[in-house]
Amino acid sequence: MATKGETIVRFEDASFEYGHANPILNEVNFGVRRGAKVALMGQNGAGKSTLFHLITKDASPEDGKIHLAQNLSVAMARQVIPREQLDITMREFFEKSFSEKIYDIDPRIDKAMEAVNLSAPKERLVNDFSGGQQARLLLASALIQNPDLLLLDEPTNNLDKEGIAHLTKFLIDYKKTVIVISHDADFLNAFTEGVLYLDIFTKKVEQYAGNYKDVVREISARVEKERRKNAQFEKHIQEKKDKANFFANKGGRMRVLAKRMRESASEAEESKVDVRREDKTIRKFTIGVKEHHIGEILRIESLSIMKDGKLVECEANVSLVKNRHLLLMGPNGIGKTTLLENLAKGAREGAKISDGVRVGYYRQDFSTLDFDESVYKTLESVMDGPDEQEMRSVAAGFLINGDLMRAKVGNLSEGQKGLVAFAQLALLKPNLLILDEPTNHINFRHLPVIAKALDKYEGAMVLVSHVPEFVKKIRIDDILNLDKLRAK
């Protein structure tokens, strides 16, 4: 019999690593009680998704134990739909949520889709859903299992304002246990009551009561206390060293006193505490333009949008030149990602990128990156010529170190893939930036730095983002709201 408040997940001295060179968890201890709503936070690449895989038993700890309550059912809503599942129908996608055949699955699909506020034919291909709609499908694929423990990995990615509001209300009303990975502080603060913080430096999980804002306040106070304590030790150490030097020069018995002073200084050194290190933030960067294009860079005279389930051709009047930034708006499913993809490929009739324009395209699913290639080759591929010093300098600014440079792109976390994509843009120096949800998966600490770089960008830019606080920090010259366009 389930008991509210009992511990249903417990990590006991659990350690995990990807090979000997990449430790993720080091003797981690924490517990999660039934009915709790907890945020799992940490820097990009810290291992948050890995921790979820340990709970679902898709991975096993090298040392220690992970205890789950008896008969505990667990379901995880992943960050992205696997590529091999993009060409199947929605019904087949939901069937994969179960290990055995479910004969009455259609009513279950209807109930799960209602919970995420999405309606579509069950024969529709997954690939035909927009990024925001796929995010809702991922959530629904977990809800349909009616688990005791719901694991959500970046559930707000690609969701529009209405979708985030609907999800927030759902989680506030949800009666079961939830652990959520998210970099959206406002979203987390609306419903969480505890935080698990995975420290990328110590490889430990710190457990806190309260929401994210409470945790930030508590950590800041702790860091300040540790620094003050160390400052006192430093003062004491310096005084002892100065006295030791003074007495040592006196000779005779004074040398014995000098020795005691040095021993006292050494004891104070050992008493100093390691000040908790904060997550690193990417360095300030610019996305330059190799050669400015003279005249019009992009023109859009017509485009297609989805309205009431039908493809509608609409007139538009967009002309972008250098230093002109366009915000593309519209609800999930209207066709923003499709439009950006067709623009980047030059496959959209009624829209043209001028000859000679260098295009930098940031896709929300990172499919412009070769997942089988190394990060080094990925960055090198966009450069005009070999310049390893520049490449490594830019990469380091995005927290891409030597080990990551050798790693395959497909082995990176989603957040790290995003940083690689931005490093590519900085090295490419494009005339036209096409950005589809560039905040997805990115640590919130990095977003002000990215926003400033986009604000200062001197080429033409087309931006899609559902994060108002991010958009506010960027100079926007024109807005095209697809929902307001009229059919031809």
Residue pairs with C-beta under 8 A, 6 or more apart in sequence:
2 34
2 69
2 148
3 34
4 34
4 35
5 33
5 34
5 35
6 33
6 34
6 69
7 31
7 32
7 33
7 34
7 69
8 32
8 33
8 34
8 68
8 69
8 72
8 148
8 149
8 177
9 31
9 32
9 55
9 66
9 67
9 68
9 69
9 72
9 149
10 30
10 31
10 32
10 66
10 67
11 28
11 29
11 30
11 31
11 54
11 64
11 65
11 66
11 205
12 29
12 64
12 65
12 66
12 67
13 27
13 28
13 29
13 63
13 64
13 65
14 25
14 27
14 28
14 29
14 54
14 61
14 63
14 64
14 65
14 66
15 23
15 25
15 26
15 27
15 28
15 61
15 62
15 63
15 64
16 23
16 24
16 25
16 47
16 50
16 54
16 59
16 61
16 62
17 23
17 24
17 25
17 62
18 24
18 411
21 403
22 403
23 203
24 46
24 47
24 50
24 51
24 203
25 47
25 50
25 51
25 54
25 61
25 198
25 203
25 204
25 205
26 202
26 203
26 204
27 63
27 64
27 204
28 64
28 203
28 204
28 205
29 205
30 196
30 205
30 207
31 207
32 38
32 149
32 177
32 179
32 196
33 177
34 69
34 148
34 177
35 175
35 176
35 177
36 177
36 178
36 193
36 194
37 171
37 174
37 177
37 178
37 180
37 191
37 192
37 193
37 194
38 178
38 179
38 180
38 192
38 193
38 194
38 195
38 196
39 179
39 180
39 181
39 182
39 188
39 192
39 194
39 195
39 196
39 211
39 212
40 48
40 51
40 52
40 179
40 180
40 181
40 195
40 196
40 198
41 48
41 181
41 182
41 183
41 188
41 195
41 196
41 197
41 198
41 212
41 215
42 48
42 197
42 198
42 199
42 200
42 279
43 200
43 279
43 280
43 443
43 445
44 399
44 413
44 415
44 416
44 418
44 419
44 441
44 442
44 443
44 446
45 200
45 399
45 404
45 412
45 413
45 415
45 416
46 198
46 199
46 200
47 198
47 200
47 203
48 153
48 181
48 198
48 413
49 79
49 153
49 181
49 413
49 414
50 59
51 198
51 205
52 76
52 151
52 153
52 179
52 181
53 59
54 60
54 61
54 66
55 66
55 68
55 74
55 149
55 151
55 179
56 74
56 76
56 151
68 74
69 148
72 148
72 149
73 145
73 146
73 147
73 148
73 149
74 147
74 148
74 149
74 151
75 97
75 141
75 142
75 143
75 145
75 147
75 149
75 150
75 151
76 142
76 151
76 152
76 153
77 138
77 139
77 141
77 142
77 143
77 150
77 151
77 152
77 153
77 155
78 138
78 153
79 138
79 153
79 154
79 157
79 414
79 441
80 134
80 138
80 365
80 414
81 93
81 126
81 134
81 137
81 138
85 93
85 96
85 126
86 125
86 126
86 127
87 125
87 126
87 127
88 96
88 125
88 126
89 122
89 123
89 124
89 125
89 126
90 109
90 120
90 121
90 122
90 123
90 124
90 125
90 126
90 129
90 137
91 105
91 106
91 109
91 122
91 123
93 126
93 137
93 141
94 105
94 108
94 109
94 112
94 140
94 141
94 144
95 101
95 102
95 105
96 141
97 141
97 142
97 144
97 145
98 105
98 145
102 108
106 122
108 144
109 122
109 140
109 144
111 144
112 140
112 141
112 143
112 144
113 119
113 120
113 140
115 139
115 140
115 143
115 170
116 136
116 137
116 139
116 140
116 143
116 166
116 167
116 170
117 136
117 162
117 163
117 166
118 133
118 136
118 137
118 140
120 129
120 133
126 134
126 137
129 137
129 333
130 158
130 332
130 333
130 334
130 335
130 336
130 337
130 338
131 157
131 158
131 332
131 337
131 364
131 365
131 436
131 437
132 158
132 159
132 160
132 163
132 331
132 332
132 333
132 466
133 332
133 333
134 158
135 155
135 156
135 157
135 158
135 159
135 163
136 159
136 163
136 332
138 155
139 152
139 155
139 167
142 150
142 151
142 152
143 150
147 176
148 176
148 177
149 176
149 177
149 178
149 179
150 174
150 176
150 177
150 178
150 179
151 178
151 179
152 178
152 179
152 180
152 181
152 182
153 181
154 181
154 182
154 183
154 414
154 440
154 441
155 167
155 180
155 182
156 163
156 164
156 167
156 182
156 184
156 187
157 364
157 437
157 440
157 441
158 332
158 364
158 437
158 440
158 466
159 167
159 332
159 466
160 331
160 332
160 466
161 466
161 468
162 331
162 332
163 332
164 184
164 187
164 466
167 187
168 187
168 190
168 191
171 178
171 180
171 190
171 191
172 190
172 191
179 196
180 188
180 192
182 188
183 415
183 441
183 442
183 443
183 444
184 444
184 467
185 212
185 213
185 444
188 211
188 212
189 211
189 212
189 213
192 211
192 212
193 209
193 210
193 211
194 207
194 208
194 209
194 210
195 207
195 208
195 210
195 211
195 212
195 214
195 215
196 205
196 206
196 207
196 208
197 205
197 206
197 207
197 208
197 215
197 219
198 204
198 205
199 205
199 206
199 276
199 277
200 279
201 277
208 214
208 215
208 218
210 218
219 276
219 278
222 276
223 275
223 276
223 278
226 273
226 274
226 275
226 276
227 275
229 273
230 272
230 273
230 275
233 268
233 269
233 271
233 272
234 272
236 265
236 268
237 265
237 268
237 269
240 261
240 262
240 264
240 265
240 268
241 261
241 262
241 265
243 258
243 261
244 258
244 259
244 261
244 262
244 265
245 258
246 258
247 254
247 255
247 257
247 258
247 261
248 254
248 255
248 258
279 443
279 445
280 399
281 445
281 446
281 449
282 397
282 398
282 399
282 419
282 446
282 449
282 450
283 396
283 397
283 398
283 449
284 449
284 452
284 453
285 394
285 397
285 398
285 422
285 426
285 449
285 453
286 426
286 453
286 456
286 457
287 360
287 425
287 426
287 429
287 430
287 433
287 453
287 454
287 457
287 459
288 426
288 429
288 458
289 322
289 429
289 430
289 431
289 458
289 459
290 358
290 384
290 428
290 429
290 430
290 431
291 431
292 322
292 431
292 458
292 459
293 322
293 354
293 356
293 357
293 431
293 459
295 321
295 354
296 319
296 320
296 321
296 354
297 320
297 321
297 322
297 324
297 353
297 354
297 357
297 431
297 432
297 459
297 460
298 318
298 319
298 320
298 343
298 351
298 352
298 353
298 354
298 357
298 432
298 460
298 462
299 318
299 319
299 320
299 351
299 352
299 354
300 316
300 317
300 318
300 343
300 348
300 350
300 351
300 480
301 315
301 316
301 317
301 318
301 350
301 351
302 313
302 314
302 315
302 316
302 349
302 350
302 351
302 488
303 313
303 314
303 316
303 335
303 339
303 348
303 350
303 351
303 482
303 485
304 311
304 312
304 313
304 314
304 335
304 338
304 339
305 311
305 312
305 314
305 330
305 334
305 335
305 482
305 483
305 485
306 312
306 333
306 334
306 335
307 334
307 487
312 487
313 487
313 488
314 482
314 485
314 486
314 487
314 488
315 485
315 486
315 488
316 350
316 480
316 485
318 326
318 478
318 480
320 326
320 432
320 460
320 461
320 462
320 478
321 460
322 431
322 458
322 459
322 460
323 458
323 459
323 460
324 460
324 461
324 477
324 478
325 454
325 457
325 460
325 461
325 463
325 474
325 475
325 476
325 477
325 478
326 460
326 461
326 462
326 463
326 476
326 477
326 478
326 479
326 480
327 463
327 464
327 465
327 471
327 476
327 478
327 479
327 480
328 336
328 339
328 340
328 462
328 463
328 464
328 480
328 482
329 464
329 479
329 480
329 481
329 482
329 483
330 336
330 481
330 482
330 483
331 483
334 482
334 483
335 482
336 436
336 464
336 482
337 364
337 436
337 464
339 348
339 482
340 361
340 363
340 434
340 436
340 462
340 464
341 347
341 363
342 348
342 351
343 351
343 353
343 434
343 462
344 359
344 361
344 434
346 352
346 353
353 359
353 432
357 431
357 432
358 428
358 429
358 430
358 431
358 432
359 430
359 431
359 432
359 434
360 424
360 425
360 428
360 430
360 432
360 433
360 434
361 368
361 434
361 436
362 368
362 421
362 422
362 425
362 433
362 434
362 435
362 436
362 438
363 421
363 436
364 436
364 437
364 440
366 409
366 414
366 417
366 418
366 421
368 421
369 378
369 409
369 417
369 420
369 421
369 424
370 377
370 378
370 409
371 408
371 409
371 410
372 408
372 409
372 410
373 381
373 408
373 409
374 405
374 406
374 407
374 408
374 409
375 395
375 400
375 404
375 405
375 406
375 407
375 408
375 409
375 412
375 420
376 391
376 405
376 406
378 409
378 420
378 424
379 391
379 394
379 395
379 405
379 420
379 423
379 424
379 427
380 386
380 391
382 424
382 427
382 428
383 390
383 391
383 427
383 428
390 427
391 427
392 405
394 423
394 426
394 427
395 401
395 404
395 405
395 423
397 423
397 426
398 419
398 420
398 422
398 423
398 426
399 419
400 416
400 419
400 420
400 423
404 412
404 416
409 417
409 420
412 420
413 441
414 440
414 441
415 441
415 442
415 443
417 441
418 438
418 440
418 441
418 442
419 442
419 446
422 438
422 450
425 433
426 453
430 459
431 459
431 460
432 459
432 460
432 461
432 462
433 454
433 457
433 459
433 460
433 461
433 462
433 463
434 461
434 462
435 454
435 461
435 462
435 463
435 464
435 465
436 464
437 464
437 465
437 466
438 450
438 454
438 463
438 465
439 447
439 450
439 465
439 467
439 470
442 450
447 467
447 470
448 473
450 470
451 470
451 473
451 474
452 473
454 461
454 463
454 474
455 473
455 474
455 475
463 471
463 474
463 476
465 471
